[in-house]
Amino acid sequence: MLFLASYHKNDKDCFKMKVKFLTFLLLLCTVAGLLASIMPNLMIYSKVIKSIRRMHKVSEQRPVRTNDDWYTKNMKAIQLERHQRLRDVCKTKGYGSNYDSALSSDHLGSLRHVLVIPELKLLYCYVPKVGCTSWKTLLLFMSGHAFTHSAHDKANAVFPPLSHFGVDKAREILSEYKSFMFVRNPFTRLLSAYRNKITIDGNDSWRTLLYEWLTATDPREAQFYNSSSTNFTFTNFVRFYLSSSDKNEHWREIHKLCLPCHVHYDFIGIFDRLQEDSTYLISTINNGSHINLPYQQRKTNSSEDTSLRRFYSNIPVDLLRQLMADEGVMTDMALFGFSVPSVITEIIDKSA
């Protein structure tokens, strides 16, 4: 206003400058309001981009394949094969094939990892260490939920788990919604859980579980650690894994998280094909066809093989054999068609 007072030559000029100044203020307020309204969308868009890049990074670590076009074109046949294997293994374990209609209240109470997404009429059983952060981010974006911090916290807040519904309502949802899950080889998933939650994650709660178990079972070994230690050995972790009947969700068996012998999942994706399976699945979801995961040339899986060899070769062979014979590991392997990684069989063979 001091600027206007010093500038005016006459009342008319003063009036014009006041109008311009007020117009400028109005424009400034409008722009500020616009930015405030779009910032949440810009932030979630940034998170979606990061999720897409994370999927690329995972895919770059998978084996080089020359038949990607064939794989995508034959996705329906591939899904039929995965479902048939699942049904066959479930039958050998005494489960029928009527799936959802036989869902009991006990089973339903265990389906806390099956998220209900009404906006997309979708059910997603998320498995930690199998791309679930990326998928939760994408689903929040596709269903119109903005968030600024943890995708896990937001997804768990806005997408109720199937276990929160009554049996009749849950069966209704299962019959009307498309459902999917992603799975991963138990050996690579277990190593991923150890490296992320025990040696890297800033949350000590995962290490506390391991430390308390080690203190109770091997006090002499436990004296070298505390609940904040990030140098627990992989051998410690595997022993802890094998001794635990009620495992933490980050390394709990997939079949105990998603109950695939009791719930029919329309789509079963695998971590080794995260990019291709995700791209195909997204194209089948309502309102999702406009989201594409750009193709990038994959590298070899040498880095993964190196990591597997580095960690599993330091485990006593007898303990490694126990892990290979573990019922939970064997069940996940059989249900989803996984085999023991070649680098691990090589370790066993060399010890013979």
VENBELNOR-V896497 format. One record per residue. N is the residue number from 1. RES is the residue in one small letter. PHI is phi in radians with two decimals (NA if undefined). NEAR is the number of other C-alpha atoms within 8 Angstrom. Layout:
{{N & RES & PHI & NEAR} {N & RES & PHI & NEAR}}
This chain:
{{1 & m & NA & 4} {2 & l & -1.11 & 5} {3 & f & -1.08 & 6} {4 & l & -1.15 & 10} {5 & a & -1.12 & 8} {6 & s & -1.34 & 6} {7 & y & -1.48 & 7} {8 & h & -1.12 & 9} {9 & k & -1.71 & 6} {10 & n & -2.71 & 6} {11 & d & -1.09 & 7} {12 & k & -1.16 & 6} {13 & d & -1.13 & 9} {14 & c & -1.08 & 13} {15 & f & -1.09 & 8} {16 & k & -1.08 & 8} {17 & m & -1.17 & 9} {18 & k & -1.10 & 9} {19 & v & -1.09 & 8} {20 & k & -1.10 & 8} {21 & f & -1.13 & 8} {22 & l & -1.14 & 8} {23 & t & -1.09 & 8} {24 & f & -1.08 & 8} {25 & l & -1.08 & 8} {26 & l & -1.08 & 8} {27 & l & -1.11 & 8} {28 & l & -1.09 & 8} {29 & c & -1.12 & 8} {30 & t & -1.10 & 8} {31 & v & -1.09 & 8} {32 & a & -1.09 & 8} {33 & g & -1.13 & 8} {34 & l & -1.13 & 8} {35 & l & -1.09 & 8} {36 & a & -1.09 & 8} {37 & s & -1.35 & 7} {38 & i & -1.73 & 8} {39 & m & -1.00 & 8} {40 & p & -1.01 & 11} {41 & n & -1.18 & 8} {42 & l & -1.12 & 8} {43 & m & -1.20 & 11} {44 & i & -1.21 & 13} {45 & y & -1.09 & 9} {46 & s & -1.06 & 8} {47 & k & -1.17 & 9} {48 & v & -1.10 & 12} {49 & i & -1.04 & 8} {50 & k & -1.09 & 8} {51 & s & -1.14 & 13} {52 & i & -1.08 & 10} {53 & r & -1.12 & 8} {54 & r & -1.13 & 9} {55 & m & -1.11 & 12} {56 & h & -1.06 & 10} {57 & k & -1.06 & 8} {58 & v & -1.10 & 9} {59 & s & -1.12 & 12} {60 & e & -1.15 & 13} {61 & q & -1.56 & 13} {62 & r & -1.48 & 12} {63 & p & -1.04 & 9} {64 & v & -1.21 & 8} {65 & r & -2.23 & 5} {66 & t & -1.89 & 4} {67 & n & -2.07 & 6} {68 & d & -1.07 & 8} {69 & d & -1.07 & 6} {70 & w & -1.06 & 7} {71 & y & -1.04 & 9} {72 & t & -1.18 & 9} {73 & k & -1.13 & 7} {74 & n & -1.83 & 8} {75 & m & -1.04 & 8} {76 & k & -1.10 & 7} {77 & a & -1.17 & 7} {78 & i & -1.13 & 9} {79 & q & -1.13 & 10} {80 & l & -1.05 & 8} {81 & e & -1.12 & 8} {82 & r & -1.12 & 11} {83 & h & -1.20 & 9} {84 & q & -1.12 & 8} {85 & r & -1.06 & 11} {86 & l & -1.07 & 13} {87 & r & -1.09 & 10} {88 & d & -1.10 & 8} {89 & v & -1.20 & 10} {90 & c & -1.05 & 12} {91 & k & -1.13 & 10} {92 & t & -1.14 & 7} {93 & k & -1.68 & 6} {94 & g & 1.59 & 6} {95 & y & -1.68 & 9} {96 & g & -1.36 & 8} {97 & s & -2.07 & 7} {98 & n & -1.56 & 6} {99 & y & 0.79 & 11} {100 & d & -0.99 & 11} {101 & s & -1.16 & 6} {102 & a & -1.68 & 7} {103 & l & -1.13 & 12} {104 & s & -1.77 & 7} {105 & s & -1.14 & 8} {106 & d & -1.14 & 6} {107 & h & -1.10 & 10} {108 & l & -1.05 & 12} {109 & g & -1.11 & 9} {110 & s & -1.59 & 9} {111 & l & -1.64 & 13} {112 & r & -1.28 & 11} {113 & h & -1.64 & 12} {114 & v & -1.62 & 13} {115 & l & -1.54 & 14} {116 & v & -1.72 & 12} {117 & i & -2.07 & 12} {118 & p & -1.05 & 6} {119 & e & -1.04 & 6} {120 & l & -1.97 & 10} {121 & k & 0.88 & 10} {122 & l & -2.35 & 11} {123 & l & -2.10 & 13} {124 & y & -2.24 & 12} {125 & c & -1.59 & 13} {126 & y & -1.54 & 11} {127 & v & -2.05 & 14} {128 & p & -0.96 & 9} {129 & k & 1.26 & 9} {130 & v & -2.31 & 11} {131 & g & 1.27 & 12} {132 & c & -1.26 & 10} {133 & t & -1.11 & 9} {134 & s & -1.10 & 12} {135 & w & -1.20 & 9} {136 & k & -1.11 & 11} {137 & t & -1.08 & 14} {138 & l & -1.12 & 10} {139 & l & -1.17 & 8} {140 & l & -1.09 & 12} {141 & f & -1.13 & 12} {142 & m & -1.16 & 10} {143 & s & -1.69 & 9} {144 & g & 1.45 & 6} {145 & h & -1.79 & 7} {146 & a & -1.42 & 10} {147 & f & -2.67 & 10} {148 & t & -2.08 & 7} {149 & h & -2.14 & 5} {150 & s & -1.34 & 7} {151 & a & -1.15 & 11} {152 & h & -1.14 & 8} {153 & d & -1.10 & 7} {154 & k & -1.17 & 10} {155 & a & -1.09 & 11} {156 & n & -1.21 & 10} {157 & a & -1.47 & 7} {158 & v & -1.77 & 6} {159 & f & -1.90 & 9} {160 & p & -1.20 & 10} {161 & p & -1.29 & 13} {162 & l & -1.06 & 13} {163 & s & -1.15 & 12} {164 & h & -1.39 & 8} {165 & f & -1.75 & 8} {166 & g & -1.24 & 8} {167 & v & -1.05 & 10} {168 & d & -1.10 & 6} {169 & k & -1.16 & 8} {170 & a & -1.09 & 12} {171 & r & -1.12 & 11} {172 & e & -1.10 & 8} {173 & i & -1.09 & 8} {174 & l & -1.08 & 11} {175 & s & -1.40 & 7} {176 & e & -1.84 & 7} {177 & y & -1.74 & 9} {178 & k & -1.42 & 10} {179 & s & -2.17 & 13} {180 & f & -2.68 & 12} {181 & m & -2.67 & 12} {182 & f & -2.13 & 13} {183 & v & -2.17 & 12} {184 & r & -2.60 & 10} {185 & n & -0.96 & 11} {186 & p & -0.98 & 10} {187 & f & -1.24 & 8} {188 & t & -1.30 & 9} {189 & r & -1.18 & 12} {190 & l & -1.10 & 9} {191 & l & -1.14 & 10} {192 & s & -1.08 & 9} {193 & a & -1.11 & 12} {194 & y & -1.09 & 11} {195 & r & -1.15 & 9} {196 & n & -1.43 & 9} {197 & k & -1.52 & 11} {198 & i & -1.70 & 13} {199 & t & -1.79 & 11} {200 & i & -2.14 & 8} {201 & d & -0.92 & 8} {202 & g & -1.33 & 4} {203 & n & -1.49 & 6} {204 & d & -1.32 & 9} {205 & s & -1.06 & 7} {206 & w & -1.19 & 9} {207 & r & -1.22 & 13} {208 & t & -1.07 & 11} {209 & l & -1.02 & 8} {210 & l & -1.17 & 11} {211 & y & -1.12 & 12} {212 & e & -1.10 & 9} {213 & w & -1.14 & 9} {214 & l & -1.14 & 13} {215 & t & -1.08 & 11} {216 & a & -1.36 & 7} {217 & t & -1.78 & 6} {218 & d & -2.60 & 8} {219 & p & -0.99 & 9} {220 & r & -1.14 & 6} {221 & e & -1.26 & 9} {222 & a & -1.15 & 11} {223 & q & -1.14 & 8} {224 & f & -1.54 & 6} {225 & y & -2.32 & 11} {226 & n & -2.53 & 9} {227 & s & -1.20 & 11} {228 & s & -1.84 & 8} {229 & s & -1.12 & 9} {230 & t & -1.90 & 8} {231 & n & -1.96 & 7} {232 & f & -0.99 & 10} {233 & t & -1.35 & 6} {234 & f & -1.12 & 11} {235 & t & -1.08 & 9} {236 & n & -0.95 & 9} {237 & f & -1.17 & 11} {238 & v & -1.14 & 9} {239 & r & -1.06 & 9} {240 & f & -1.07 & 11} {241 & y & -1.05 & 9} {242 & l & -1.21 & 9} {243 & s & -1.54 & 6} {244 & s & -1.63 & 7} {245 & s & -1.51 & 5} {246 & d & -1.96 & 5} {247 & k & -1.43 & 8} {248 & n & -1.10 & 6} {249 & e & -1.03 & 7} {250 & h & -1.27 & 8} {251 & w & -2.33 & 11} {252 & r & -1.19 & 10} {253 & e & -1.01 & 10} {254 & i & -1.08 & 10} {255 & h & -1.19 & 10} {256 & k & -1.53 & 8} {257 & l & -1.42 & 14} {258 & c & -1.97 & 11} {259 & l & 0.82 & 11} {260 & p & -1.19 & 9} {261 & c & -1.51 & 13} {262 & h & -2.06 & 11} {263 & v & -2.16 & 10} {264 & h & -1.49 & 9} {265 & y & -1.82 & 10} {266 & d & -1.12 & 7} {267 & f & -2.34 & 9} {268 & i & -2.07 & 12} {269 & g & -1.72 & 12} {270 & i & -2.09 & 10} {271 & f & -1.11 & 11} {272 & d & -1.11 & 7} {273 & r & -2.15 & 10} {274 & l & -1.00 & 13} {275 & q & -1.19 & 10} {276 & e & -1.14 & 9} {277 & d & -1.15 & 10} {278 & s & -1.16 & 9} {279 & t & -1.06 & 10} {280 & y & -1.12 & 9} {281 & l & -1.11 & 9} {282 & i & -1.01 & 11} {283 & s & -1.17 & 11} {284 & t & -1.70 & 8} {285 & i & -1.58 & 9} {286 & n & -0.96 & 7} {287 & n & 1.17 & 7} {288 & g & -1.88 & 10} {289 & s & -1.16 & 10} {290 & h & -1.46 & 6} {291 & i & -1.74 & 7} {292 & n & -2.15 & 7} {293 & l & -1.74 & 7} {294 & p & -0.98 & 4} {295 & y & -1.37 & 4} {296 & q & -2.34 & 6} {297 & q & -1.11 & 5} {298 & r & -1.41 & 10} {299 & k & -1.58 & 9} {300 & t & -1.32 & 10} {301 & n & -1.67 & 11} {302 & s & -1.07 & 7} {303 & s & -1.14 & 8} {304 & e & -1.19 & 8} {305 & d & -1.05 & 9} {306 & t & -1.10 & 8} {307 & s & -1.15 & 8} {308 & l & -1.04 & 13} {309 & r & -1.13 & 10} {310 & r & -1.05 & 8} {311 & f & -1.54 & 10} {312 & y & -1.28 & 10} {313 & s & -1.25 & 10} {314 & n & -1.58 & 8} {315 & i & -1.55 & 10} {316 & p & -0.95 & 8} {317 & v & -1.04 & 9} {318 & d & -1.06 & 6} {319 & l & -1.21 & 9} {320 & l & -1.14 & 10} {321 & r & -1.15 & 9} {322 & q & -1.09 & 8} {323 & l & -1.12 & 10} {324 & m & -1.15 & 9} {325 & a & -1.67 & 8} {326 & d & -1.07 & 9} {327 & e & -1.06 & 6} {328 & g & -1.12 & 7} {329 & v & -1.12 & 12} {330 & m & -1.10 & 10} {331 & t & -1.15 & 9} {332 & d & -1.09 & 14} {333 & m & -1.07 & 12} {334 & a & -1.22 & 10} {335 & l & -1.05 & 10} {336 & f & -1.96 & 10} {337 & g & 1.29 & 8} {338 & f & -1.55 & 8} {339 & s & -2.21 & 6} {340 & v & -1.15 & 8} {341 & p & -0.92 & 7} {342 & s & -1.03 & 6} {343 & v & -1.14 & 9} {344 & i & -1.36 & 12} {345 & t & -1.11 & 9} {346 & e & -1.11 & 8} {347 & i & -1.07 & 10} {348 & i & -1.14 & 10} {349 & d & -1.10 & 7} {350 & k & -1.21 & 6} {351 & s & -1.45 & 6} {352 & a & -1.24 & 4}}
